[in-house]
Amino acid sequence: MSVIRRIRGAFGDPALVIAVIGMALFGVAMIYSAGQVDVANAVSARAWRMQLVWLGLSLVALLILLRLEARWLEWIAPPAYILGIAALLATLVIGTGVGTAAGTKSWIYVGPIRVQPSQFANVATILMLGRVMGGWRESPVSLSELWKPLVIVAIPMLLVLRQPDLGTAMVFGGVLLATLYWAGTPLGMMFMLVSPLAGLLISFRVGLFAFYMVGLLVFVYIYRAKLWESVLVVGGNLAAGTIAIPLWNSLEDYQRNRFLVFLDPYIDPRGAGYQHIQSRIAIGSGGLLGKGFTEGSQKRLAFLPEQHTDFIFAVIGEELGFIGAGAVVILYAFILWRLAKLAERAPDPFAGIVVFGIFGAWLTHILVNVGMNVGVMPITGIPLPFISYGGSFLLATFLALGIVQRLAAEQGRI
């Protein structure tokens, strides 16, 4: 028993660590498979080696974080957040794009190494939210009490949208909702907070938008929101409906096409809809057991774009079939379940909010990436945790894992 306690004291939750490392090693294997193509592609062919190097660095970072005192995490939250914002600002000035994201400014070079600051800014934002909301003595009862977490998330989210990187910006939104929920924010208040986004999406159908606004008025009356809150929420939804068309017209062509082909990829099968179509073909052709490791025909013929990054789940589906893809989803569910349990048993509000914020970030990545691979979400260029190729993202996720393990180790039990 003493050996088990020492292991738990060192790692916090050994089962979570084993699951994540196992998923990362599986990711290296799938990145290797994604590089086995019948056409020359030097980048994807050597990507697995770079991913293995980044995994080694990530494990070192994990071990370093395990040596820190948990209270240091709360202390470093403000400087880490400020540094993250500074890095995002620098990215807008000297940043560059990569691959199909060549028109963005999401990466910066640190010597010979290319990093994506938004991934690290996300972790810093979670720590900052934990510090601010961890100090709440009681659950918020008014929208005015949410201004601090809203500002904390809005600043990096807007900077990421400016790059533009819609996928990563969505992760910041997922983090905000997760941390607000864990801090005890009533669901009705959270709905009022996100309702303008719903109004923005619905406003393209005039009849549906009118029905939605009537329902919203009924909701704020039954919820007994304060007068100023009701006016703010209804006004925000009306404003969202008003700017919907100008906002749509302001988008770049490729951004509009991503939404249009989500509704019907065959309106542009050789262009914007190509990724959607090829991903679904690859997953569907895998059947129950798949075509075998490295044997995916869609992948080998390079019909599947970005197959070692954003669309690696399609490679899994083609080569390992429904069984393999289902096993990956089950393992993700296990990882998220362990995070939820650790948040539930957290010794203080700061720890619980941080752990559940990481839960929200990883859940958003999984839902959006798997969703766009199977064709139920628009393509936003968002990686799959632990599996997609990407050094910055892998390192950032292991930093988040280290934070979780350090906080869990403070509990003294699982």
PEKAQUI-V475079 format. One record per residue. N is the residue number from 1. OMEGA is omega in radians with two decimals (* if undefined). NEAR is the number of other C-alpha atoms within 10 Angstrom. D_FIRST is the distance of its C-alpha to the first C-alpha in Angstrom with 2 decimals. Layout:
n->N omega->OMEGA near->NEAR d_first->D_FIRST
n->N omega->OMEGA near->NEAR d_first->D_FIRST
This chain:
n->1 omega->-3.12 near->6 d_first->0.00
n->2 omega->3.11 near->7 d_first->3.83
n->3 omega->3.13 near->8 d_first->5.41
n->4 omega->3.14 near->10 d_first->5.17
n->5 omega->3.11 near->15 d_first->6.28
n->6 omega->3.09 near->13 d_first->8.71
n->7 omega->3.13 near->14 d_first->9.97
n->8 omega->3.11 near->21 d_first->10.63
n->9 omega->3.14 near->21 d_first->12.22
n->10 omega->-3.02 near->19 d_first->14.36
n->11 omega->-3.14 near->24 d_first->15.42
n->12 omega->3.13 near->26 d_first->15.13
n->13 omega->-3.11 near->23 d_first->15.29
n->14 omega->-3.12 near->16 d_first->14.63
n->15 omega->3.12 near->14 d_first->16.43
n->16 omega->3.14 near->20 d_first->19.41
n->17 omega->-3.14 near->19 d_first->19.64
n->18 omega->-3.13 near->12 d_first->19.62
n->19 omega->-3.10 near->15 d_first->22.19
n->20 omega->3.12 near->21 d_first->24.43
n->21 omega->3.09 near->15 d_first->24.47
n->22 omega->3.11 near->14 d_first->25.16
n->23 omega->3.13 near->19 d_first->27.95
n->24 omega->3.09 near->21 d_first->29.36
n->25 omega->3.04 near->16 d_first->29.57
n->26 omega->3.10 near->15 d_first->31.22
n->27 omega->3.10 near->25 d_first->33.54
n->28 omega->3.13 near->24 d_first->34.60
n->29 omega->-3.12 near->17 d_first->35.44
n->30 omega->3.06 near->25 d_first->37.48
n->31 omega->3.04 near->29 d_first->39.25
n->32 omega->3.13 near->21 d_first->40.20
n->33 omega->-3.14 near->25 d_first->41.53
n->34 omega->3.14 near->29 d_first->43.42
n->35 omega->3.14 near->24 d_first->45.20
n->36 omega->-3.09 near->21 d_first->46.47
n->37 omega->-3.11 near->20 d_first->49.86
n->38 omega->3.07 near->11 d_first->53.33
n->39 omega->-3.10 near->10 d_first->54.91
n->40 omega->3.10 near->11 d_first->54.53
n->41 omega->-3.02 near->12 d_first->51.83
n->42 omega->-3.09 near->9 d_first->50.50
n->43 omega->-3.10 near->10 d_first->48.35
n->44 omega->-3.11 near->21 d_first->46.20
n->45 omega->-3.13 near->17 d_first->46.16
n->46 omega->-3.06 near->14 d_first->44.42
n->47 omega->-3.09 near->19 d_first->42.31
n->48 omega->3.12 near->23 d_first->39.18
n->49 omega->3.11 near->14 d_first->39.26
n->50 omega->3.12 near->14 d_first->39.48
n->51 omega->3.12 near->24 d_first->36.67
n->52 omega->3.08 near->19 d_first->34.46
n->53 omega->3.12 near->11 d_first->35.45
n->54 omega->3.09 near->19 d_first->34.65
n->55 omega->3.07 near->21 d_first->31.25
n->56 omega->3.10 near->13 d_first->30.56
n->57 omega->-3.13 near->15 d_first->31.80
n->58 omega->3.11 near->23 d_first->29.74
n->59 omega->3.07 near->16 d_first->26.49
n->60 omega->3.11 near->15 d_first->27.57
n->61 omega->3.11 near->17 d_first->28.30
n->62 omega->-3.14 near->23 d_first->24.87
n->63 omega->3.11 near->17 d_first->23.21
n->64 omega->-3.14 near->12 d_first->25.71
n->65 omega->3.14 near->21 d_first->25.01
n->66 omega->3.12 near->22 d_first->21.27
n->67 omega->-3.12 near->12 d_first->22.39
n->68 omega->2.98 near->14 d_first->24.58
n->69 omega->-3.09 near->13 d_first->24.07
n->70 omega->-3.11 near->19 d_first->24.16
n->71 omega->3.09 near->13 d_first->27.18
n->72 omega->-3.14 near->9 d_first->29.10
n->73 omega->3.11 near->23 d_first->29.15
n->74 omega->-3.12 near->18 d_first->31.15
n->75 omega->-3.08 near->13 d_first->33.36
n->76 omega->-3.09 near->14 d_first->34.29
n->77 omega->-3.13 near->21 d_first->35.11
n->78 omega->3.13 near->18 d_first->38.85
n->79 omega->3.11 near->12 d_first->39.64
n->80 omega->3.12 near->19 d_first->37.77
n->81 omega->3.13 near->23 d_first->39.75
n->82 omega->3.11 near->15 d_first->43.02
n->83 omega->3.11 near->16 d_first->42.36
n->84 omega->3.10 near->22 d_first->41.69
n->85 omega->3.12 near->24 d_first->44.99
n->86 omega->3.13 near->14 d_first->46.81
n->87 omega->3.11 near->20 d_first->45.54
n->88 omega->3.09 near->29 d_first->46.73
n->89 omega->3.12 near->18 d_first->50.10
n->90 omega->3.13 near->15 d_first->50.35
n->91 omega->3.12 near->24 d_first->49.63
n->92 omega->-3.10 near->19 d_first->52.64
n->93 omega->-3.02 near->12 d_first->54.79
n->94 omega->-3.08 near->12 d_first->53.72
n->95 omega->3.14 near->21 d_first->51.53
n->96 omega->3.08 near->19 d_first->52.24
n->97 omega->-3.09 near->15 d_first->51.57
n->98 omega->3.03 near->12 d_first->50.29
n->99 omega->-3.12 near->8 d_first->51.36
n->100 omega->3.10 near->10 d_first->52.39
n->101 omega->-3.06 near->13 d_first->51.50
n->102 omega->-3.14 near->10 d_first->54.13
n->103 omega->-3.11 near->12 d_first->55.86
n->104 omega->3.01 near->18 d_first->52.91
n->105 omega->-3.05 near->23 d_first->51.65
n->106 omega->-3.08 near->27 d_first->47.88
n->107 omega->2.99 near->23 d_first->47.04
n->108 omega->3.13 near->21 d_first->47.84
n->109 omega->3.00 near->13 d_first->47.87
n->110 omega->-2.97 near->8 d_first->45.94
n->111 omega->3.13 near->6 d_first->47.60
n->112 omega->-3.03 near->6 d_first->47.26
n->113 omega->3.08 near->10 d_first->44.28
n->114 omega->-3.11 near->16 d_first->44.90
n->115 omega->3.11 near->20 d_first->42.55
n->116 omega->-3.03 near->23 d_first->42.62
n->117 omega->-3.09 near->25 d_first->42.20
n->118 omega->3.14 near->27 d_first->41.86
n->119 omega->3.13 near->20 d_first->38.36
n->120 omega->3.08 near->24 d_first->37.15
n->121 omega->3.11 near->25 d_first->39.28
n->122 omega->3.11 near->28 d_first->37.45
n->123 omega->3.13 near->25 d_first->34.07
n->124 omega->3.12 near->24 d_first->35.87
n->125 omega->3.10 near->29 d_first->37.48
n->126 omega->3.11 near->28 d_first->34.19
n->127 omega->-3.13 near->28 d_first->32.99
n->128 omega->3.09 near->27 d_first->36.38
n->129 omega->3.10 near->28 d_first->36.25
n->130 omega->3.14 near->27 d_first->32.86
n->131 omega->-3.09 near->22 d_first->34.37
n->132 omega->-3.07 near->17 d_first->37.51
n->133 omega->3.06 near->24 d_first->36.24
n->134 omega->3.12 near->20 d_first->33.13
n->135 omega->3.12 near->13 d_first->35.68
n->136 omega->3.13 near->14 d_first->37.28
n->137 omega->3.11 near->9 d_first->37.16
n->138 omega->-3.10 near->11 d_first->38.11
n->139 omega->3.14 near->15 d_first->38.77
n->140 omega->3.14 near->17 d_first->42.09
n->141 omega->-3.12 near->13 d_first->45.06
n->142 omega->3.10 near->13 d_first->47.67
n->143 omega->-3.13 near->18 d_first->48.13
n->144 omega->-3.14 near->9 d_first->49.25
n->145 omega->-3.09 near->13 d_first->45.75
n->146 omega->-3.00 near->17 d_first->44.52
n->147 omega->-3.12 near->9 d_first->46.79
n->148 omega->3.10 near->13 d_first->44.25
n->149 omega->3.11 near->19 d_first->41.75
n->150 omega->3.13 near->15 d_first->44.81
n->151 omega->-3.13 near->11 d_first->46.28
n->152 omega->-3.11 near->17 d_first->43.01
n->153 omega->-3.05 near->20 d_first->42.78
n->154 omega->-3.07 near->16 d_first->46.56
n->155 omega->3.11 near->13 d_first->47.22
n->156 omega->-3.14 near->24 d_first->45.03
n->157 omega->3.13 near->25 d_first->45.78
n->158 omega->3.10 near->16 d_first->49.52
n->159 omega->3.11 near->18 d_first->49.27
n->160 omega->3.07 near->27 d_first->47.44
n->161 omega->3.14 near->15 d_first->50.05
n->162 omega->-3.03 near->17 d_first->52.69
n->163 omega->-0.13 near->22 d_first->51.49
n->164 omega->3.12 near->18 d_first->51.66
n->165 omega->-3.07 near->21 d_first->48.22
n->166 omega->-3.09 near->18 d_first->47.95
n->167 omega->3.14 near->20 d_first->44.67
n->168 omega->3.08 near->24 d_first->42.70
n->169 omega->3.10 near->24 d_first->44.55
n->170 omega->3.13 near->20 d_first->43.29
n->171 omega->3.07 near->22 d_first->39.69
n->172 omega->3.08 near->28 d_first->40.49
n->173 omega->3.10 near->18 d_first->41.80
n->174 omega->3.10 near->20 d_first->38.64
n->175 omega->-3.14 near->28 d_first->36.59
n->176 omega->-3.11 near->22 d_first->38.98
n->177 omega->-3.13 near->21 d_first->38.79
n->178 omega->-3.10 near->22 d_first->34.99
n->179 omega->3.08 near->26 d_first->34.61
n->180 omega->3.13 near->25 d_first->37.44
n->181 omega->-3.09 near->17 d_first->35.90
n->182 omega->3.11 near->20 d_first->32.50
n->183 omega->3.06 near->24 d_first->34.41
n->184 omega->3.12 near->14 d_first->36.01
n->185 omega->3.13 near->21 d_first->39.40
n->186 omega->-3.11 near->15 d_first->41.24
n->187 omega->3.11 near->12 d_first->41.85
n->188 omega->3.12 near->12 d_first->45.57
n->189 omega->3.11 near->20 d_first->45.67
n->190 omega->3.09 near->15 d_first->43.82
n->191 omega->3.12 near->14 d_first->46.41
n->192 omega->-3.11 near->22 d_first->49.24
n->193 omega->-3.07 near->18 d_first->47.72
n->194 omega->-3.06 near->15 d_first->47.66
n->195 omega->3.10 near->17 d_first->50.75
n->196 omega->3.08 near->20 d_first->53.19
n->197 omega->3.08 near->15 d_first->51.42
n->198 omega->3.11 near->15 d_first->51.94
n->199 omega->3.12 near->25 d_first->55.54
n->200 omega->-3.10 near->21 d_first->56.03
n->201 omega->-3.08 near->13 d_first->54.98
n->202 omega->-2.97 near->19 d_first->56.93
n->203 omega->3.13 near->23 d_first->60.07
n->204 omega->3.03 near->15 d_first->61.43
n->205 omega->-2.99 near->10 d_first->62.34
n->206 omega->-3.12 near->11 d_first->64.73
n->207 omega->3.12 near->10 d_first->64.63
n->208 omega->3.13 near->12 d_first->60.85
n->209 omega->3.10 near->20 d_first->60.59
n->210 omega->3.10 near->14 d_first->63.04
n->211 omega->3.12 near->11 d_first->61.04
n->212 omega->-3.12 near->17 d_first->57.84
n->213 omega->3.08 near->16 d_first->59.53
n->214 omega->3.11 near->11 d_first->60.70
n->215 omega->3.13 near->12 d_first->57.18
n->216 omega->3.10 near->19 d_first->55.90
n->217 omega->3.10 near->15 d_first->58.51
n->218 omega->-3.11 near->12 d_first->57.49
n->219 omega->-3.08 near->16 d_first->53.83
n->220 omega->3.09 near->20 d_first->54.46
n->221 omega->-3.13 near->13 d_first->56.69
n->222 omega->-3.13 near->9 d_first->54.19
n->223 omega->-3.12 near->12 d_first->51.31
n->224 omega->3.06 near->11 d_first->53.59
n->225 omega->3.09 near->19 d_first->52.99
n->226 omega->-3.08 near->13 d_first->54.91
n->227 omega->-3.11 near->11 d_first->58.36
n->228 omega->3.09 near->10 d_first->57.66
n->229 omega->3.13 near->18 d_first->54.48
n->230 omega->3.13 near->19 d_first->56.51
n->231 omega->-3.12 near->14 d_first->59.25
n->232 omega->-3.10 near->15 d_first->56.81
n->233 omega->-3.14 near->23 d_first->54.96
n->234 omega->3.11 near->21 d_first->58.19
n->235 omega->3.11 near->13 d_first->59.93
n->236 omega->3.11 near->20 d_first->57.07
n->237 omega->3.09 near->24 d_first->57.25
n->238 omega->3.11 near->17 d_first->61.02
n->239 omega->3.12 near->14 d_first->60.78
n->240 omega->3.10 near->21 d_first->58.31
n->241 omega->-3.11 near->22 d_first->60.76
n->242 omega->-3.05 near->15 d_first->63.60
n->243 omega->-3.03 near->13 d_first->62.06
n->244 omega->-3.09 near->17 d_first->60.60
n->245 omega->3.08 near->13 d_first->63.65
n->246 omega->3.12 near->9 d_first->64.28
n->247 omega->3.11 near->11 d_first->60.59
n->248 omega->-3.13 near->13 d_first->60.75
n->249 omega->-3.12 near->11 d_first->63.91
n->250 omega->-3.13 near->11 d_first->62.33
n->251 omega->3.03 near->11 d_first->59.59
n->252 omega->-3.11 near->9 d_first->60.06
n->253 omega->-3.09 near->11 d_first->61.26
n->254 omega->3.11 near->11 d_first->58.02
n->255 omega->3.09 near->17 d_first->56.04
n->256 omega->-3.10 near->14 d_first->58.38
n->257 omega->-3.14 near->20 d_first->58.29
n->258 omega->3.10 near->19 d_first->54.52
n->259 omega->-3.12 near->17 d_first->54.84
n->260 omega->-3.12 near->17 d_first->57.92
n->261 omega->3.02 near->23 d_first->56.49
n->262 omega->3.11 near->19 d_first->53.37
n->263 omega->3.13 near->15 d_first->55.81
n->264 omega->-3.08 near->14 d_first->57.73
n->265 omega->-3.08 near->21 d_first->56.80
n->266 omega->3.03 near->16 d_first->59.99
n->267 omega->3.08 near->15 d_first->62.23
n->268 omega->-2.99 near->13 d_first->61.51
n->269 omega->-3.13 near->15 d_first->60.01
n->270 omega->-3.12 near->11 d_first->60.83
n->271 omega->-3.03 near->13 d_first->59.79
n->272 omega->-3.13 near->23 d_first->57.33
n->273 omega->-3.04 near->22 d_first->56.36
n->274 omega->-3.11 near->18 d_first->55.70
n->275 omega->3.11 near->25 d_first->51.96
n->276 omega->-3.06 near->27 d_first->51.43
n->277 omega->-3.10 near->20 d_first->53.44
n->278 omega->3.11 near->21 d_first->51.97
n->279 omega->3.14 near->28 d_first->48.37
n->280 omega->3.10 near->18 d_first->49.04
n->281 omega->-3.11 near->18 d_first->50.89
n->282 omega->-3.11 near->27 d_first->48.05
n->283 omega->-3.13 near->25 d_first->45.38
n->284 omega->-3.11 near->17 d_first->47.75
n->285 omega->3.13 near->18 d_first->48.75
n->286 omega->3.13 near->25 d_first->45.17
n->287 omega->-3.08 near->16 d_first->45.27
n->288 omega->-3.02 near->17 d_first->42.32
n->289 omega->3.12 near->15 d_first->40.95
n->290 omega->-3.10 near->24 d_first->42.66
n->291 omega->-3.13 near->18 d_first->44.95
n->292 omega->-3.12 near->13 d_first->42.31
n->293 omega->-3.11 near->16 d_first->40.57
n->294 omega->-3.01 near->22 d_first->43.31
n->295 omega->3.14 near->18 d_first->45.96
n->296 omega->-3.07 near->27 d_first->46.69
n->297 omega->3.09 near->19 d_first->50.46
n->298 omega->3.14 near->22 d_first->50.67
n->299 omega->-3.07 near->28 d_first->48.36
n->300 omega->3.11 near->18 d_first->50.09
n->301 omega->3.10 near->12 d_first->53.45
n->302 omega->3.04 near->20 d_first->52.15
n->303 omega->-3.05 near->17 d_first->53.30
n->304 omega->-3.13 near->25 d_first->50.10
n->305 omega->3.08 near->18 d_first->50.34
n->306 omega->-3.01 near->19 d_first->47.37
n->307 omega->3.07 near->26 d_first->45.35
n->308 omega->3.14 near->30 d_first->42.73
n->309 omega->-3.02 near->20 d_first->42.25
n->310 omega->-3.05 near->23 d_first->43.07
n->311 omega->3.13 near->28 d_first->43.77
n->312 omega->3.09 near->29 d_first->41.00
n->313 omega->3.08 near->29 d_first->39.80
n->314 omega->3.06 near->30 d_first->43.20
n->315 omega->3.11 near->32 d_first->42.53
n->316 omega->-3.14 near->31 d_first->39.27
n->317 omega->-3.12 near->31 d_first->41.22
n->318 omega->-3.01 near->33 d_first->44.03
n->319 omega->-3.11 near->30 d_first->42.08
n->320 omega->3.04 near->25 d_first->39.02
n->321 omega->-3.14 near->24 d_first->40.76
n->322 omega->-3.14 near->19 d_first->39.61
n->323 omega->-3.13 near->16 d_first->36.48
n->324 omega->3.12 near->18 d_first->35.41
n->325 omega->3.10 near->23 d_first->36.42
n->326 omega->3.11 near->15 d_first->34.72
n->327 omega->3.09 near->13 d_first->31.44
n->328 omega->3.13 near->18 d_first->31.72
n->329 omega->3.13 near->14 d_first->32.41
n->330 omega->3.12 near->12 d_first->29.43
n->331 omega->3.04 near->15 d_first->27.09
n->332 omega->3.12 near->19 d_first->28.76
n->333 omega->3.10 near->14 d_first->28.19
n->334 omega->3.13 near->15 d_first->24.44
n->335 omega->3.14 near->21 d_first->24.42
n->336 omega->3.11 near->19 d_first->26.53
n->337 omega->3.11 near->14 d_first->24.44
n->338 omega->3.10 near->18 d_first->21.30
n->339 omega->-3.14 near->25 d_first->23.58
n->340 omega->3.12 near->18 d_first->24.89
n->341 omega->3.12 near->14 d_first->21.52
n->342 omega->3.08 near->24 d_first->20.57
n->343 omega->-3.14 near->26 d_first->24.05
n->344 omega->-3.08 near->17 d_first->23.67
n->345 omega->-3.10 near->15 d_first->20.56
n->346 omega->-3.08 near->22 d_first->22.08
n->347 omega->-3.13 near->15 d_first->22.13
n->348 omega->-3.10 near->14 d_first->25.89
n->349 omega->-3.14 near->20 d_first->28.93
n->350 omega->-3.12 near->25 d_first->29.26
n->351 omega->-3.12 near->30 d_first->25.88
n->352 omega->-3.12 near->26 d_first->26.53
n->353 omega->3.14 near->29 d_first->30.03
n->354 omega->-3.12 near->33 d_first->29.18
n->355 omega->-3.13 near->31 d_first->26.49
n->356 omega->3.02 near->28 d_first->28.88
n->357 omega->3.06 near->32 d_first->31.73
n->358 omega->3.02 near->28 d_first->30.04
n->359 omega->-3.13 near->24 d_first->29.53
n->360 omega->3.14 near->25 d_first->33.30
n->361 omega->-3.12 near->26 d_first->34.24
n->362 omega->3.13 near->22 d_first->32.37
n->363 omega->3.13 near->21 d_first->33.56
n->364 omega->3.10 near->23 d_first->37.12
n->365 omega->-3.08 near->20 d_first->36.99
n->366 omega->-3.09 near->19 d_first->35.75
n->367 omega->-3.08 near->14 d_first->38.24
n->368 omega->-3.10 near->22 d_first->41.19
n->369 omega->3.12 near->28 d_first->40.64
n->370 omega->3.14 near->23 d_first->40.00
n->371 omega->-3.13 near->15 d_first->42.77
n->372 omega->3.08 near->25 d_first->45.33
n->373 omega->-3.14 near->27 d_first->44.46
n->374 omega->3.01 near->20 d_first->45.21
n->375 omega->3.12 near->20 d_first->48.16
n->376 omega->3.08 near->15 d_first->47.12
n->377 omega->3.06 near->18 d_first->46.83
n->378 omega->3.10 near->21 d_first->49.32
n->379 omega->-3.10 near->26 d_first->48.66
n->380 omega->3.12 near->19 d_first->47.40
n->381 omega->-3.10 near->19 d_first->45.89
n->382 omega->-3.04 near->24 d_first->42.20
n->383 omega->3.09 near->25 d_first->39.47
n->384 omega->-3.05 near->25 d_first->36.60
n->385 omega->3.05 near->24 d_first->33.22
n->386 omega->-3.01 near->24 d_first->31.54
n->387 omega->-3.11 near->25 d_first->34.21
n->388 omega->3.06 near->26 d_first->37.65
n->389 omega->3.11 near->29 d_first->39.04
n->390 omega->-3.08 near->23 d_first->39.10
n->391 omega->-3.12 near->22 d_first->37.57
n->392 omega->-3.11 near->20 d_first->37.86
n->393 omega->3.13 near->23 d_first->36.28
n->394 omega->3.13 near->24 d_first->33.36
n->395 omega->3.14 near->24 d_first->32.75
n->396 omega->3.14 near->21 d_first->33.13
n->397 omega->3.11 near->24 d_first->30.62
n->398 omega->2.99 near->27 d_first->28.00
n->399 omega->3.08 near->22 d_first->28.84
n->400 omega->3.09 near->27 d_first->28.24
n->401 omega->3.10 near->23 d_first->24.90
n->402 omega->3.09 near->25 d_first->23.98
n->403 omega->3.12 near->24 d_first->25.07
n->404 omega->-3.11 near->29 d_first->22.97
n->405 omega->3.12 near->29 d_first->19.81
n->406 omega->3.11 near->27 d_first->20.64
n->407 omega->3.12 near->30 d_first->21.27
n->408 omega->3.13 near->28 d_first->18.13
n->409 omega->3.11 near->24 d_first->16.01
n->410 omega->-3.12 near->19 d_first->17.85
n->411 omega->-3.12 near->18 d_first->16.60
n->412 omega->3.12 near->15 d_first->13.01
n->413 omega->3.10 near->14 d_first->12.13
n->414 omega->* near->17 d_first->13.62
